[in-house]
């Protein structure tokens, strides 16, 4: 091998090492930034968790007390001394029914939008998206007036109807992407075999839409479970949800309630964490599938 060839080989090896070192440095920087973001995002939750399990005297010391014997008194007081249990059950019920109704309406509508080309469909979908972008403050007052006029104010029915209506554009957009990923030939093959359009939809298309339905259902559940403004406007006592319950508790002027509020915040987050853990496979598959096409 000539001297020139050796120099070229050495230069290429040196460039590869430099490129590898640069890539490692970029990866390390990205990992450090990601860890910092995760720590910042989790710090309020971890602080609330520590506050909820500390003894009362150790919860408000300055500087903070890091070594203590965990206690669950705040959770016991929350469960036995307040209406948190009934409010949590009401919130879960409202969120679950909202998901069922939203998917029952949104899935056929999204299927129709994805299969039938025309002028009216895109216009309706555009109007739905525009309505979704309107601030909540501009739409909750009409819902309030309507619920008062119909005599359904402070009922689960009014709150579920409002949540379904407000979140339907998002559900439609999400499901349309999944339906468009399914070849039209499947519908045609099913109808050639004797299925009607509705039978083809229910027996052939919907089973394939499992990840998409789970994804849309999870996001709808999370939105309904954590909604505050709509629940605050349409409820008073009978149908209040967890966010409204937490906001109504004394806290700013009563230190004794801080630990109870921290415990309530932790219990509010637990269902979300469980959903993220058990539905992560469907979420990843669903989001990946829906992102292939518009």
N, C-alpha and C positions, 0 to 999 in steps of 0.2 A: 504494500500500500504506500502510495506516494505521500510526501509531506503535506501536500495540499489537501489530499483526501483525509489525512489524519486531522488536520486543522478544521476541516469542514465537519467531520464527525464530532470532534470535541466541542465545536461551536453549537452544533445542534443539541448535543447532550446538555450543554450549559443552558441553552434556551429552554429545553424541556424542564430542567430543574427549576429555572426561574419561573416558568409558567405554573409548575406544580406548587411551588412555594406561594405564588401569588394567589392561586385558587384556594389553597389552604388558609391563607390569611383572610381572604374574603369570606370563606365559610365560617371561620372562627369569629369574625366580626358580626356576620349575620346571626350566628348562634347566640352571641353575647347580647345583641340587640333584642332578639326574640325572648331570651330569658328575662331581660330587664322589663320588657313589655308585659310578660306573663306575671312577673312579681308585682308590678304596679297594678295590674288588673285584679290580682287575687288578694292584694293587701287589705282592702276594705273588708272582704269576706273573712279573711283570717283574723283581722282585728275584732270583728263582731263575734266570731267563734270564741276567741280568747275571753272577750268581755262576758259572754254568756256563761262560761264555765268557771270563771274565777269566783272566789269568795267575795262577798260584797265589799269588804274593806280593801281587798287587793285589786279590785276592778278599777278604782279611780285614783290610784296613787301616782305621784309625779316625783321622780321618774317611774315608768311602768314597772310593775312586778312581773318577773318572768318565771320565777320558781314558786309554784303554789300547788295545792291539792285540788284537783278538779271537782266541781260540784255541779249538780243538775237542778238546783233549787229554782233557777229562773225558768227552766222548761216546765217544771211541775207547777209553778205559780201561773205560768201562761196557760197551761192546759186546764188547770182546775179553777183558777180565779178569774178567767175571762171567757168570752164566747169564741175564742180562737178556733176551737175544734169544729163548731158548727159553721163558722165562716169559711174555714178551710174546705170542709165538705161541700159547701155551697159553691165555692170557687172552682173546685174540681168538676162538679156536676155541670156548671155553666160552660166550662172550657170543653168538656167531652161532648156535650150536646152541640156546641158551636162547631166542633170538628165534624160531627156526623152530618149536620145540616149543610155545612159548607161543602163537604165532599159530595153529598147527595145531589146538590144543585150544581156545583162547579164541574164535576166530572162529565156529565152529559153535555153541559154547555161548552166546555173546553173541547170535547170530542167534536161537537158540531162546528165550532170555529176552526178546528184543524182540518176537517174533511170537506167543508163546503166553501168553495171560493166564491167571492162576490163582493159587492160594494157595501151592503148593509152591515155585514159581520164586522169588517175592520172599523167601520164608523162607530158601531156600538162598543167595540173593544176600546177604541181610542177615547170615547166619552167616559168609559169606566175608569181608564187610567187617569184621565184628567180629574175626575171626581176623587180618585184616590190621593192625588197630590194636594187637594184642598186641605188647609189646616183643620185639625179636629175642632178647634173652637168655632169654626164657621158651620159645622154640621151637627154638633151635639145639641145646640139649642132647638133646631127643628125636630130632632128626635124627642127632646123633652116636651115640646108642645104637643106633638102627636101622641106620645104616651099619656100625657095628662088628658087629652081630649078623648082618647079611647078607654080611659080608666084602667090602664095597665102599668101606670107608673109604680116604681119600686117592686117590680115583679121580675122573675127570671125570664119570662117570655120577652119582655121589652128589651132587656139587656142582651139576650141571645140574638134577637132579631137585629139589633143595632150592630153587634159585633160581626154577624154574618154579612150584613150589607156593607160595612166599612172595609172588611178584609176580602170580600169576594174578588175585586180586581187582581189582587196579589195572587190569590188561589188560581184564578183563571190563567194569568200569565205563566205561572209555574207549570200548570198541568198542560197547557197548550204545547209547550216545548217538549214534554214527554210524549204526547200523542203524535206529534209530527215526526218523532223518531221511529214510530211504528209504521212499517210499510203499508201502504194502502192495499197492496196485493193480498194481505191477510183478510181484510174485510171482504174483498171480492171473492176470494176462495171460499170463505164461510158462506157467503150468499149464493154462490154457485152450488154448494152442498145442501142448500135448502133453508138456510137461516135468513130471517128477516134482518133489517138493519139493526133493530133493537137487540135481537138475539145475538147477532154477531158482536155487538158492543158488550153485552153482559157476559157472554160465554167465551169469547176469544180475546177481545181487546183488554178488558178489565183485569183478567188474571195476569197478563203481561205487564200491566201498569202497577204492579205491587210496589216497587221502589218509589215510583212517582207519587202514588197515593200516600205512602208512609211519609215521604218528605213534605208534601203539602199539608198533611195532617199534623205533623210535628210542629211545623212553623205556625200553623193556625192555632194550635193548642198553646204554644208559648205566647203568642200575641194576646190571645184571649185571657190566659192565666195572669198576665202581668199588666193588663190594661187598667189605667187609672182614671183618665179624664172622663171616658164614657160611663164607667161604673159610678164615678162620683156624681155625675149629672143625672143619671137615671135611677139612682137608688138612694134610700135614706136609712132604713133599718132592716127591712125584711130580706133584701137581696144583695146586701153589701158583699164585696169581695175582699180578699186579703190586702191588696194595696190600699183600698179605702179604709179598712180597719186599722192598718198601721199608721196612716196619715192622721187618723182621728184620735190617736192615743196621745196623752200628755207626755212630754219628754223634755222640752226645752227648759221648763221651769221646775222639773221634778226629777232629780237624779235617781230616785228610787226606781223609776220605770225604765232606766237605760238598759239594764240587763234583760228585762222582759222583752223590750223592743229588739234587742240583739238576738235573743232566742227566737223571736218571731221571724226575723229576717233570715236566720239560718234555716228554719223550717220552710220558709217560702222558697229558698234556693234548692232544697233537697229534691223536690219533684223534677226540677229542671235538670239537675245533675243526673238523676236516674234515667230520664228520657235520653239525655245525650249519650249515656253509657250503653244502654240497651238498643238504641236505634242508630248507633253510629254507622253500622254496616249499611243500613238502608239509606241513611243520609248521604254517605259517600257515593254509593251506587246511584242513588237518585239524582243527586246534583251533577254527577258526571254524565249520566245519561241525558238529563235535560239540557246540558250545555253543549251538546253536539251540534244541534241545529237551533235556528231561531225559534 
